[in-house]
């Protein structure tokens, strides 16, 4: 205990809140407390511990995500987070949301009553049609733009047409399930790139996206491939943001509209509202794995084959919370606005837009523009997985070793090709032809002016300006032999006359 205390005392206070206002705590013995008005946060694994000290002013913190279940959170820390309007989310590595705590909006009993009656008066069915139609439209766009699967996209289009005329919740569920089966079928055989150094350390089924249905559970939970493990964790982040958005608008997160069955300990309304945003998460993930490799150090495989995320990957993915919050906010307000139509209230003609601030922006005469930029993944070396600058494919060390390996492979291929019987026979025939030409040549056939001194002082310097290909074509020899002549090697005198003509030297 004294060793850990000494490590914390030696650590420098650090404000590691990202510009998006996200702070992710991962590890064991996580501690969140308050000391002299500052929020004291400690996390880490083993000797690698981190220490954060956040003041009440200038902390930039909006979301505190805790990935783990070992540690303590004091009541003073909860009050500090509440006073600063900071939301708290407990998430497991496998994509399960344990708890979400955040500021609550004003609760309107009439709005909740309308929510409770929506499942039976047709309002809930109409809302669910709109949500599922938007989801299928997103899946169709992903299939056409990212996967180039126009046949399956046309199939999704036919499902959308049937969704618009569905007259029951069971029909909507069946159409959504059939569309999801066709959609994720195109994901199954997509390749996943890894650095060359990691290929021998990963299971064979990690080289592909794999099925959305895990063999461990028969559903998406407990994914056995890294891509679906990332997808589950991002959906957990989306679920936590959707729950905060619904609670902020004064709705009951556990009372669904009929698309998802109400069960114990399940936020049915949350899963109803986040459906249109799922394709955006999948689009971002497809763009990531198609442009950048994954790294073995970011994943580990449990004893039952479950692919789990390591701490650095959890922190990296948690940075996307701000993106999913912006994408789900308009849909949460759409839900509140649709339910408000059945509420007769003299205060406002429509519910307040606390999430997007659309009414305030429109009141100023401005146009509401929703622009969301997806976060960029780290650019990694294809050889070792090290982070490198954009525009390159390998780091310096891998580029040098790769070039050397390619040269060695080319040299080895050349030696193997020269050992083939056809190449050996061609080489022997060439040697015999040149040997016969040398034996039949007579020195009297050489012009008197073409002497050894003329070749050395006049012809040889001019040959250096000629290419090896021109010399080889003129003499009928190989480019290797022509290169030696160009560098100064003196060939048989029978070739001097042809070289003099090529160099432009005559009597």
HELIX and SHEET records of a PDB file:
HELIX    1   1 UNK A    2  UNK A   10  1                                   9    
HELIX    2   2 UNK A   75  UNK A   83  1                                   9    
HELIX    3   3 UNK A  109  UNK A  121  1                                  13    
HELIX    4   4 UNK A  123  UNK A  145  1                                  23    
HELIX    5   5 UNK A  150  UNK A  163  1                                  14    
HELIX    6   6 UNK A  169  UNK A  185  1                                  17    
HELIX    7   7 UNK A  196  UNK A  201  5                                   6    
HELIX    8   8 UNK A  204  UNK A  207  5                                   4    
HELIX    9   9 UNK A  226  UNK A  248  1                                  23    
HELIX   10  10 UNK A  268  UNK A  273  1                                   6    
HELIX   11  11 UNK A  275  UNK A  291  1                                  17    
HELIX   12  12 UNK A  296  UNK A  298  5                                   3    
HELIX   13  13 UNK A  311  UNK A  318  1                                   8    
HELIX   14  14 UNK A  321  UNK A  340  1                                  20    
HELIX   15  15 UNK A  358  UNK A  363  1                                   6    
HELIX   16  16 UNK A  396  UNK A  418  1                                  23    
HELIX   17  17 UNK A  421  UNK A  440  1                                  20    
HELIX   18  18 UNK A  443  UNK A  445  5                                   3    
HELIX   19  19 UNK A  452  UNK A  454  1                                   3    
HELIX   20  20 UNK A  455  UNK A  459  3                                   5    
HELIX   21  21 UNK A  460  UNK A  463  1                                   4    
HELIX   22  22 UNK A  468  UNK A  475  1                                   8    
HELIX   23  23 UNK A  479  UNK A  487  1                                   9    
HELIX   24  24 UNK A  493  UNK A  495  5                                   3    
HELIX   25  25 UNK A  496  UNK A  503  1                                   8    
SHEET    1   A 4 UNK A  22  UNK A  26  0                                        
SHEET    2   A 4 UNK A  63  UNK A  67  1                                        
SHEET    3   A 4 UNK A  87  UNK A  91  1                                        
SHEET    4   A 4 UNK A  97  UNK A 101 -1                                        
SHEET    1   B 4 UNK A  48  UNK A  54  0                                        
SHEET    2   B 4 UNK A  38  UNK A  45 -1                                        
SHEET    3   B 4 UNK A  30  UNK A  35 -1                                        
SHEET    4   B 4 UNK A  71  UNK A  73  1                                        
SHEET    1   C 2 UNK A 299  UNK A 301  0                                        
SHEET    2   C 2 UNK A 307  UNK A 309 -1                                        
END                                                                             
